[in-house]
């Protein structure tokens, strides 16, 4: 017998499993932007993030027949997304990806905003680039923990279920990630003042 389904997203996934394609589309529409934000920040490139997000939903689609409602649906989905990003990162090191074009596009968008002075736009650009770079330098599991809690608003407990580690491990991953980010950003600031 089916357990009582409290999570409406789990109910949608079960409906999809039973052959209702529109249930999958509802899940896709609800989570697409969140997953794109997550994969884009994880892989630190817009194009790779978009592509990875499509792959995540393809994997979700393919997992339909095997799906078993255990955890909350969002936990299940982010586990697929996190594992997919970790696989991509370990396959070829994304840290060397040329992010110049993406930053160029962003600075153009900033420059078009008349209220932003070129100096302010540049420093905002540099700041975004610095954060991007610092994120790319984090250990993969630190980046995953930080993104899930900080950007996706998950609790430590939820993030622990996604990454499949203890809650304590998530806390220490985030603590180390924040320390490393702070250190990297301070170095960049110091370099800029000396230059």
N, C-alpha and C positions, 0 to 999 in steps of 0.2 A: 504493500500500500504506500501511497505517496505521503511523505511527511508534510505537515502543514507548511505552506510556503509564505513566510512573512515578507520576504524581499520581493518586491514587484518585478525586479530585473531577473531574478531567478525564475519567476513565473514565466516571463517572456522567453527566457532561454529554453525552458521546458516546452513551451508552446512551439518554439522553432524546431526543437528536437522531434516534436510530434508532427512536423510537416508544415507549420505556419511560417512561410517566408517573411510575411509582413512583421512578425515579431522580431526577426533579426534586424530588419531595417529600422525598427524603432530603437533597438539597442545601439545600432550604428549611429543613428542621428543623435542620440543622447550623449554618447561617449566619444564621438569622433574628435571634437576639438580638444577634449581633455587628453586623449591619447596622443594626438599630434603635439600638443604642448610638452607632454612628458618625453616622447621620443626625440623631439627636436632639441630639448635641453640636454637629454642624455647623450645624443650624438653630436651636439653642438653645431649642427648645420641644418638649415631650413629644408633643403632638398632631401637630405638623408632622412630627416625626421618625417617628412611627408611619406616617403617611400616605405620607411619602417612601419609607420602607422597602418598603411594599406596591408602590409604583410601580417601585422598583428590581427587585423580583422579577418583576413583570409584564414589565418590559423584558428581564430575563434569559430569561423564558419565551418571549417573542416573538423573541429572538435565537437560539433553538435551531436553526432551519434554517440560519442563516448562520454558526453557531459554527465556528471553526477553532482547534484546540488549538495555541496558540503559547506563551504565557506560562503560568504556574501558574494554576489556576482562581481562586484567591483574588485574584490580581492583576487578572484579567479582571473579576471581580465588583466589586471596589472601584473599578475604573475606571468602571464603569457608575454606581456609587453616587456617586462624587466628581463626575462630570460632571452627574449629575442634580441634586445639591445646588448646584453652581455655577450651573446654569441657573435653578434656583428663586431663588437669591439675586440673580442679576443681573436677573431679571424684575421682582421688587419687593423693595425693600430690607427684609430681615427684621429689621433692627436696631431698627425702631420697633414691633415686635410687643409687645403688652402681656403681660408675663410675670407679672403680679400674681397671677392665679388659680392658676397652676401653683405659684408660691412659697407661696401660701396653703395649698394642699393639702399641700405638703411640711411646712410648719411645724406643721400640725395633726397630722400623723403623728409629728413629733418631740415635740410636746407630750404625746402619749399615752404616750410612753415615760417611766415614772416615774423612771427612774434619771437622766434628763437634767433639770437645773434649767432653769427658763425663761430665765435669763440665758445659760446655755451654749447652749441651743437657739437663742436669738436670734442669738448671735454665730456659731454654725455656719450658721444661715440667711443671715446677712449675708455670711459668707465665701463660701457657695455662690453667692449672688446676685452677689457681686462677681466671682467667677471667671467666672460665666455672662456677665456684662456685658463683662468684659475679653475673653473669647473672641469675643463678638459684634463687638467693635471691631477684631479682627485683619483684615488683608487676607485675602480668601478663599483664596488659594493658600497663605498662611502657616497658616491654620486647617487646611486639608486636610493639609499636611505634618505638622503637629503631631499631629493626630488619628491619622493613619496610623501614625506612629512611636511616639507616646507612649501612645495608648490601644489601638491595634490590635496593637501589638508588632511592627510590620514593621521590617525593616532599611532603611537609607537607600536601598539598591539596589532593594528591592521597592517602596518608596514612589515612587522615581524612575520606575519602570516604570508605576506607576498614574497618576501626574500627568503622565507623559510629558515629564519634564525630566531634566537630568543629576543624578548623585548629588551633585555639588558644589552644585548649585542647591538641592537638598533640604536639605543641611546649612545653607546660609545662610538659607533660609526659616525653618527651625526656630530657628536662632540669633536671627534678628530677632524671631520670634514670642515666644520666651522673654524677650527683653529688653523687648519692649512689654508683655507680661503683668506682668512684675516692676514696671515703671514704673507701670502703671495701678493695680496692687494697692497699691503704696506710697502713691500719691496718695490712694486711698480710706482707707487707714489714717491718714494725716496729717489728712485732712478730719474723720475721726471723733474723733480726739483733740482737735482744736480745738473741735469742736462739743461 
